[in-house]
Amino acid sequence: MTLACTFEVGINYQACGFCKFAACHGDKEILPNICGLDVVAYATRGIRLERTQTLAGGAEHCDFRFSRLASDPQS
């Protein structure tokens, strides 16, 4: 018997080391690129990341929402 393991979890980050570092060094324009890597990085581990806002984009928090990526039926 195979169990379907699914999960969903969310966390709101109210501070970001990358944002603080970039602000100290006057390099905030790089932040969207750094944030953009998150989706790909989690996907390589079979995890879907959804986010509707980021601190780098001016929001009060980053809203990380995680769930398991669907298995590829071709594999």
C-alpha positions as CSV (number, residue, x, y, z in Angstrom):
1,M,0.0,0.0,0.0
2,T,1.4,3.4,-1.0
3,L,0.4,6.4,1.1
4,A,0.1,9.8,-0.7
5,C,2.2,12.1,1.4
6,T,1.1,15.6,1.0
7,F,1.8,18.6,3.2
8,E,1.1,22.3,3.3
9,V,2.8,24.7,5.7
10,G,3.2,28.4,5.7
11,I,5.4,30.9,7.4
12,N,5.6,34.7,7.3
13,Y,9.1,36.1,7.5
14,Q,9.1,39.6,9.0
15,A,12.9,40.1,8.6
16,C,15.4,39.0,5.9
17,G,19.1,38.8,6.1
18,F,19.5,39.4,2.4
19,C,17.3,42.6,2.6
20,K,19.3,43.9,5.6
21,F,22.7,43.1,3.9
22,A,21.6,44.7,0.6
23,A,20.3,47.8,2.4
24,C,23.6,48.3,4.3
25,H,25.5,48.1,1.0
26,G,23.2,50.1,-1.2
27,D,22.4,47.1,-3.4
28,K,18.6,46.6,-3.1
29,E,18.1,46.2,-6.9
30,I,19.6,42.7,-6.7
31,L,16.9,41.5,-4.2
32,P,14.3,40.4,-6.8
33,N,16.9,38.2,-8.4
34,I,17.7,36.6,-5.1
35,C,14.0,36.1,-4.2
36,G,13.4,34.6,-7.6
37,L,15.8,31.8,-7.0
38,D,13.7,30.5,-4.1
39,V,11.0,28.9,-6.3
40,V,13.6,27.0,-8.3
41,A,15.7,26.0,-5.3
42,Y,12.7,24.4,-3.5
43,A,11.4,22.8,-6.7
44,T,14.7,20.8,-7.0
45,R,13.7,19.2,-3.7
46,G,10.2,18.4,-4.8
47,I,8.6,21.3,-2.9
48,R,6.3,24.0,-4.4
49,L,6.8,27.5,-3.0
50,E,4.1,30.1,-3.5
51,R,4.6,33.6,-2.3
52,T,2.3,36.6,-3.0
53,Q,4.5,39.3,-1.4
54,T,8.1,39.9,-0.3
55,L,9.9,42.2,2.0
56,A,12.2,43.0,-1.0
57,G,9.1,44.2,-2.8
58,G,8.1,46.5,0.0
59,A,5.6,44.2,1.9
60,E,5.5,43.9,5.7
61,H,6.4,40.3,5.4
62,C,7.3,37.5,3.0
63,D,4.5,34.9,2.9
64,F,6.1,31.5,2.2
65,R,3.6,28.7,1.4
66,F,4.9,25.3,0.8
67,S,3.4,22.1,-0.6
68,R,4.7,19.0,-2.2
69,L,5.1,19.1,-6.0
70,A,3.0,16.5,-7.9
71,S,5.0,13.5,-8.9
72,D,5.8,13.2,-12.6
73,P,3.7,10.2,-13.9
74,Q,6.3,9.7,-16.6
75,S,9.0,8.8,-14.0
